[in-house]
Structures are given as structure tokens and as C-alpha cells.
């Protein structure tokens, strides 16, 4: 706080003293205080030391009263540095001058709110200092760091809310049950557009992290984009972070998927029939009316991605899906030589994003080369374990596999397998789909398709 006068910052010494005095009158209030404010939320040195001493007594299981508190305070190293502080008299005054405990929650709230304001001012001062010392070529980086500081401040304030009583949580759950009861189908989330995947997952659930993993060439991006297309048809807004493909390439794929015009012919713009042009016009209409947001910035860090996602969510409260393509192309906010540790940080950040925004996040992930060394190259959960904490953080894990990539036969041509290998809140299982390579799109197989009766072996 180089530019700030600490004495001018928001504070309420009387509220601090009253909150601590209430603990001397009613020691059982300590747990209520400790779940909402910390030592650094106090401004006065005496109050910080007293809070620390009360915490020490609580940790030791010692009953709090004026005598035990005076004894605990006298052993504090900071007292030795400030020998002019008369804590015996100060503590007795706290006990005698506190009018009662009936306004305890109000005292705590005042301490908490003034602390939040101080933190906001301090953060703003840090941001201002950064801005003054940043050259014009690094302004984007400075803005990203500023956003990150604000987000971390908000998170640090919100995580002090503590446990909630079940009765306060009953209403939202009951309302959700009522909505699902009145719905016409079995889904309780947005449909993926794939019947048998919806049967397993009951749709895309808010707050879930859905990992789609596979080796290169299996169609991870195509599968995720096929889900996005199905949501866009249902007029559900989608946000796509594409760190591998440009927005232009993504749009070409979408034009091909919606129009069903061969991707290569669409790119070349050759040999297109009048019907093709009509289909392309129809695709253009769908995409123009859709709420699809594409961010093709390469190498985003978790803090950058989160701030951009929050901005889109603020401006579009009905945002239904975020897709990240793909996790291994993200950069960590922290410099580390251990990529597994960095991936764990990225994974936790993405899961937090899903929960904070109450939205489904589909994150694509590459798998290591160990898959290629097996006779059966279908991915297993063990293949994901070297990718940081992905397996642990994910609510759903789906492996995409196309056998024709390795061994093309008439039977497996265009056949894709999606293995829901982890589902935190429901069933797992394997689903067969058709992969239309000419339009780079996954589609449902007909129930009477011969491929539906073919066995699928997921064993080593």
C-alpha cells in the first residue's frame, strides 16, 4: 500500500472490540466468528493479538475467560515487541464495556464488510501501481493481472460464508424437482443431441465438468462441436475456447455440419450445386441467429479464460455450455517445471469455473502415447491419470474412439464409440455413433443399424 494512508482506510475499532468482547461473555460464539473473519480482518494491533490468542485457546481446547485470555496473550511474541501495550487492562475493559451478545452478528458483519472494503482499496491501489509502471506494449497483460486480482479478491471473500443449513437449500432443489416433473422428457439438463448418451447422463448438468478425451484423430473436437450444434439448434448459447483451430476454421466446420455440404468442396468452393448453395444459405441463417461465441486466443491461462467466460455469462445469463479445446494447450498461471502439477491447477480452475457459473463445461483432453503401445487401443481411465487431476475433478469422462483410424474394414467404416467411463452422479456405459467424416460430424445411429448389434470390447 505504497500510495495509501492506512489510517484513512475503512474500519470500525468499536465493532472489532465488541465482537471480541462478545466472546468473553459467550465463548461458544467463537466458531461463528472464526468461520466469517480472520485475524487480518482486524485493523487494531491489540485486536489482532487477542483474536490470535483466542484461536490458540480454542485449538488447545482451553476454556476461554478473561484470565486464560490474559495468560495466552502474555505468551505472544508480538507483545514482547510492543511492551507498552497493557493487555490485562484492555481485556478487562472488553469484558466490562461490551453491552451484550444480542448484536454479535451485526458486529461481525461490520468487521467483515470494512475488511472487504479495505481489501478492495488495496487491490485497486496495486492495480493502479501496476498500470503506472507498465509500458504500452504490455497493457493487455496488465489488464489480465488486474482481472485476476479482482477475481481472487471476490473468491477470498465469498469462501468465508461457511456451511449452510439444509432447510435453506431445500427450496432450490424442490423447485428443480418440480421443473423436471413438469418436463415432457427424461432429461434434467440440456440435451447432447445423442439419444443414448442422454439416457446415461440425463443431459448436460449445470456445474459439471465433462472431460472428452482421446488420441489425435479420434474426433474429440468434432464430437464436442456436434454437441454444440445440437444446443444451438435448441437456441442454447454456447461459448467455445479454441486454442488449436482459428475461428475461421471452426466456422467452416459449422457451415459443413449444418448444411451437410462436403467439407472439402465447401472449402474449395468448387462443384457446388444450386441445392448446395441453398443449404449453405440455411446454415448461414442458423449461425447468424445463434448465440455462439468463439474465442480463438491461443495459450490462455486459467485466470484469463475464467475472466472471459464470466464476462460472456454476465452479458448472456442463459449461457448453457462452455467448451475448451483443449486443456493441454492452456498455459498455467504459475511458472512450474512440473507439467503434471500445472495440469492439476488448470483442471481445478476449470472445475471451479463450472461450479461458480453453474454451467456445464466440456473440456477436451489429449491422451499420452501409451495407448498406441497396446493391441487394443481403446482408451482406459488409467490413460487419464497422468494428465494431472482430470480424472479426480471431472464429473463425467468420455473417451472417443474410432477403430477405422487403425484398421479400416467395411464393418467399422464410419463407426465411432463413446465410452462414458466415469459418471459421478449416474450410470456409465458405451454408446455407438456414426461419424460422417465428409461433414466432420457425429450423428445418432438408427436403432436397426447392424453396427448396433456388434460387440464392443473395452478390455486390455
N, C-alpha and C positions, 0 to 999 in steps of 0.2 A: 504493500500500500504506500508506494513512494509519494503519490500525489494527494493522499488523504490525511486529514486530521482525525485521529482515532476518537478524540473526544467529541467530534461532531456527528459521529455515526449514530443511527437509531439505537436506543437502548432503554431499558426500564430497570434501574437498580432496585427500586421498591418491589417490583414484581419478582425479580430474582430472589430477593431476601424473603418475600412472603412465601414463595414456592418451597424454599428450603426450610423455612420456619414451620410450614405445614407438616413436614416430615418429622420434626421433633415432637409435634403434637400428635401425629398419627403415623408411626413408622411404616405401617403396611402400605402407605401411598407410594413408597419408593418404586415399586415395579411400574406403576402408572407413569411416574416421572421418567424413569430410565428408558422406557420404550418410545418416548417422544422427544427428549432433548438429551444432549451430550454435554460434557464439560466445556467444550469450545463454544457452546451456545450462550455461555455466561460472559459478561464483559468485565466484571469486577474481580480482581485477583483473589480477594477473600472468598468470594462465592465459588470460584473455580476450585480452590483448595478444599472447601467444605464439601462440594459435590464429590470430589475425588475421594475424600475420606469416608463419606457415606457409602460410596461404592465399595471401598475396601472392606468396610464393616459388613456389608451385605454379602460380599464374596466369601468372607470368613464365617458367616453365619452368626455374627455377634449382634445382640440386640442393640438397637440404636436408642440412645438418650443423650442428654447434654454431657454427661460425664464421659461416656465411651467415645463420643464425638471429639471432645476436647483432647482425650488421650490419643486418638487416631490422628488428629490434626498436628499434634506436637511432634509426631514422628515424621512429618512430611519434610522432604529436603528443601522445598521452596520456603518453608518457614525460616530455616536457617539463613537463607539469603535475604529474608525480609524480617529481621529480628524486631523491627519497630511495630509489627502487627500484633495486637493484643487479642488473640482468638478466644481466650477464655471469656472475656467481657463481650466480644462480638457474638459468640454463640448463645450466651445467656440472653442477650438482647433479642436475638432472633426468636427465641422461645417465648419471651415475655411480650414482644411487640406484635406478634402475629395474631390477628383478631380471631382466627378460627380457620377451619378447613372447608367451609361451605363453598368458598370461591376458589378452591385449589385449581380446578380445571381452567378457570379464567386466568389465573396467574401463569400457569404453564403455557397456555396459548399465547399470552403476551410475550413471554420469553422466546417462544418458538418463532413467532411472527417477526419480532425485532431482529432475531438472529438471521432469519431468511432475508430480511431487507439488507442487513449488513453484508451478507454473502453476495447478494445481487450487486450491491455497490462495489464491493471488492472485485467481483468478476468483471464488471463494467470498466473499472479502473485498469485492470490487467489488459482487457481488450483494447482500451484506449492507448495504453503504453505500447502494445504490440503494433497498433496501427501507425503510431508516430515513428516507430523505428523500422518499419517495413518499407522496402523500396517498391516502386510502382510495378515492377515485374513479378512481385511475389504477393500481390494483393489477393488473388484467389486463395492462396494457401493461408493467408491471414484470416480471411473470412471463414474458411473451413475450420480453423482452430477456434475462432470466436464462437461458431455454432456449437462446436464440440464442448466448449466450456459451459455454455448455457444449458445444453442437454444434460451434462454431468451434474450441474447445479440442481436442475429440476429433479433428476433421478435421486440425488442425495437427500433432497427434501422429502420426496414422496415415499421413500423407503422407510421413513420413520412412523408410518401410520400404524404399524403393529397389527396383531391379529384382529379379525372381525368376528363378531358373534354370528352364529348360524342364522338366527332369526332375521338379520339384516340382509342375508344372502338368499333367503327363501324366495322373495318376491321375483327377482330377475329369472331364477330358474323356473319358477312356476309359470311365469309369462312365456318363457321359451317352450315349455311343455305344451302350453295351450296353443301357441302358434303352430307347433308341429302337429298337434292333434287335429287342427283345422285344415292342415295342408292336404292336398289331394294325393300325394305320393309318399313313399317311404323315406325320402331324403330329409335330412335336418341341416343341410348345408347346400352350397352351390353345386350343381351337377357338373361332373367332369365331362359329361357327354358320352361316357363309356359305360354301358349298362351294367356289366358285371363288376367293374371297378366300383361303381356307385353302390352295388349290392354289398360289397365288402366294407366300404368306408362310410356309407350313408351320405356321401357328398364331401365337399371340401369344408372342413370345420374351422370356424374362427379361432385364431390363436394358435393353430397348428403349424409346425414346421414339417414340411413334406419334402424329403430328400429323394430325388430321382438320380440314380447312379448307373454307370455303365462304362464300358470301354469306348474309345473313339470309334465312330462309325456305326454305333448301335442305334442312334436316333434319339438321344436324350433331348436335344433341343427341339426336334420335330414333335416329340411326344408332348413336351411342355407347351409348345405353341399350338398343338392340336387342342389341348385343354383350354388354352386362352381363346382360341377361335370359338369354341363351344360356349364359353362365357360371354363373349362379345355378341354372339347371336341372341343370347338371353338378355342383352343390354346391361351386362355387369361390367363396370370399369376395371381395367387391368393395367398394372404398371410393370413394365419389363426393363430390367437392367441387363443389357447385353454387352459383356466385356470382351467378347470374341468376334462377334459379327457387327457390321455397321447397321445403322437404322435403315439405310437404303436396301441392303441385302435382306433384312428382316421383312421389309415391305414387299419385295419381290416374292418372297416365300408366301406371304399372306395373300397376295394377289393370286398366286397359283393355287393355293389351298381353297380360297373362296370361289374362284372362277372355274376350278378344275381344268384349267388350261395347262398343258405340259410346261414344266418349269423352264426347260431349256429353250423351247420355242418362244416362251414369253420373254426370256432374256434377249434372245436374238431378234425378236420382233419380225420373224420371217415365217412365211407359210401359215399365217393366221387367217382363219375363215371369218365370214361375217358373224357366224354364231359365236366364235371365239371373242370377237370384239364386243358383242352384246353381253357375254358372260363377264368379260373384263369390266365393262361399264357397271354391271350389277355388283361386282366385287368392290369397285370404287365407291359406289353408293353406300354399301355396308360399312366400309372402313371410314368413310367420311363422317358417317353418323355415329360411329363407335367412340367410346371413351378409352382409347388405347394410348398409353403414354410410354414412349421408348426413350431410354437414356443409354446411349452407347459409349459413355465415357469409360476408357479402359482403366484397369487397375484401381478401382475405387477402394477406399478403406472403409471399415465398418462405420466410423463416425460420419463420413461423407455420405455413404449410402443411406444411413438412418435419417440424417437431416433432410435429404432429398425426398425420401419416402414420406416423412412426416409432413413436408410441405404439400405434396400431392394429396395426402389424406385430409389435411386441413381444408384444401380447396375442393375436394371431392369426398365428402363423408361416406358415400356409398361405395367407395373403392372395395372391390371384392377379392382381388388376388394380386400378389406381388411375385414376380418370377426373377430369379437371379441366375444368370448364365455366364460363367459358372464359378463356384466358390474358390477353386484353386487359382483363379485369375485375379482374386482380390488381394490387396496389399494390407498388411497389418498396420494398426495404429502405433505399434511398438516395434522398434528395431530388435530383431532376435535372430540368432543364427539357427535356432531350432524351428524348422518349418512346422513340425507337428504341434508345437506349442502355439505358434501363430494361427494355425488352422483351428485349434481349440478356442482361441479368443474370437476368431471370426464366427465360428459355429455358435458360441454362446451369445454373441451380439445379434446374430440373425434370429435366433430363438427368442431373444428379448424383444426384438422388433415385432415379431408375430404376436406376442402377448401384449405388448404395450399398445399396439394399434388395433388389437382384437381382429386380426385379419389372417387369412391363410397365406403363408409364404412357401412357395415352391423353390427350392434351391437345387441346382444341378451340381453333380459331383463326378469327377473323373475317378477311375479305379486304377490301382497300380498294375504293373505288368505281370504280376504273379498269376493272374487269370490266364494269360497266354501260355503258361507252362503246364497247364492241366489238359488232360484229354477232353474232359467235359468243361467247356469254357463258360458255362453259365455262372454268373457271379454268386457269391455266398456272403453272408453277413460278415464273416471274418475278413473279407476283402475291404471292408469299410473301416476296420478298426485302426488302420494306420493313417487314417485321414483325420487325426485329432479326435474331437469329442462328437463327431457327427452321429455315430450310432446312438450314443447316450442322449444327445439333445433332441434328436428327431422324434416326432410323434408318429410319422409314417416313413418307411423306407421302401422304395420300389426300384427293382433292378430291371432295366430294359435289355432284352437280348434278342438278336436275330441270327438264327443258325445259318441262314443262307450267306451271311458275311464270310463264314469259314468254309462252308460246304454246301454249295448251291445244288439243290435237287428239285425236280418238279414238285415234290410234296411240300417242301418248305419255302418255295419261292413266294415272297410277299408275306410270309408268316412271321409275326412278332410275338414275343412272350413278355408279359409284365408280371413280375413276381413281387407281390406285396409281402415282403419278408418280415416287416415289423409294423405293428399297428397297436399303439399304446392303449387305445380305447375300444378295440374290436377285433375282428377276425383278420387272419392272414390268408393268402391263397394266391393261385396263379391264374392269370387271365390271358387268353389268346386274342390278338388283334390282327387286323390287316394293315400292312404298311404299303401305301401307294407311293412308290419311290418317284414316279413321274411328277407328282404334285407335292412330294415331301410331307405326307400327312398320314397319321394313324386313324383308323376307322374301325367301327364295330364289325365283327364277323357275323354273318347270318347264323341263326341257331342250327340250320340244317347244312351249314358248310362242312364238308368232310374233315377239315382240319380240326373242328371242334371235338371230334371223337379220337384224334390222335393222342397217344400218351405223351406226357411231358416229364422228363427225368431231370430233377434238380439235384441229384446226388453227385458226390465227387466221382 
